[in-house]
Amino acid sequence: MKKNRFFPILAAAALTLSAAAGCGRSGYDDFTFPEQGPSTLRPVSDIYIDNHYEGTAPTKERTVKTVKSDDGLCVIECKDSYFDVTLDYEKGTPQQVGAAYGKTILLAYPDYSEMCEGYLYENIKAAFSHLNGDYSGIKKRSDAFYSALPEDYRQELDGFAGAISGDSEGFTEDGIISCDEAKLLQFIPDVLRNTACSALSANGNATASGERITARLLEWQLGTENQICKAHTLVHMKNGEKSFTSLSYLGFLTILTAVNNDGVMLGELDVGSGYMVKYTCENKTSYTYGMRYALENFTTAREAAEYLTENAYSYPYSVNVIATDKNEALVAELFTVRDDQKPEPSDDPDEEEIQIIGAPLIRDSSSELHRQYTWEDSNYICAVNCFVTADNLRGIDRDENNLIRWQRYKQLFCGKKDITIDRFKELMTCESTDNDLDRIRSDGLVHMFIADYSTETMQAVLTGADGVEDSPEFIDLGSWK
């Protein structure tokens, strides 16, 4: 284990002060304090602001224009701040629907290829700084996840990639989305991974309506020009009993945040594993497509969480998945490291030992938590970018930001009763963005999604091109039914 050098440093400092005091100085009456600038310290209370949503309904945006594919399988309503997309799998094959989506995107957003490709390469370069134009490793990863998809998903993606790219292939920054780039677009979380996220769910014992409220914050790279904020998209996958609604970005066919027609809501939160184990895509599958399968095939949050947990060792990264429905809120802690992937102990006494202990499991409000992550109110369940159960010690002390956000949620919500949807929104947005401390709403917030189970409706804050706002507007996204 790494040696603790804190005490020797204090001891040395004490000796130095003692020596200075014994070198002829009898006091400090003649000492002049140097001039200093004003303190930059701020009281903790200064980081909070008052937002008022009581009695204010979320904004229902107008439709600026509507575009449709020739076969009617894709309809895109262009709203003021997002695209509302309906994909009809009841009247077409997956390949036909994918192709219709690709073609219609170019009608709704003519500059899509240039915007999307630029954003994609920013993600690549943020994840890998020394590729020097060699994207063969990226392609290998993307192809591996594509090959592991079920046939329907592959056909859908083939249709989309062919329509959006024409004849373009490979990885070249030329302002054109190639077939390969269109496929990688779907696997950013699996190949390049996510950034910070959080979630909170309140059950009916804590809410004024007696029904659940769930919030999920997606934090990602907005792009150097906040370009992803120009592509917010609500996608309605119309497919009988497999139907669901997904909040993501234009062209993304899998899951970031979504609710199915039974009210099962899923959202993933990256946990991290890069510094602990060697990444591999061999014999791995996409966890975001795993979430999509769960939404299409299960009617309760527990069934969805159990499916993901059972398949956790097939996923490339460790993640949390918030899973809620009308009756239950769970966090699937998808620990993905098998015993043969754990690093060998180091012989270097000064090298910090990394202890990897854990297993895929489902956390509920009664689960025993790690001693650092205490929680006092079983009516709420919280998730950040780390595992917090007592048996999962993975990245638990690696990022103080996780603990800070956890404590902030605890301070804001634990003990609150009869909370209305409007008061819930006020608490979720009460931190000032002019705040040097780590906070719930970072400057990488893409969207804040809220599912209100009393009305079976969705609303969201969608970060605009100007970035995160102190007092954001909530947008009415309609019902998940």
Order of alpha helices (4+ residues) and beta strands (2+ residues): alpha-beta-beta-beta-alpha-alpha-alpha-alpha-alpha-beta-beta-beta-beta-beta-beta-alpha-alpha-beta-beta-beta-beta-alpha-alpha-beta-beta-beta
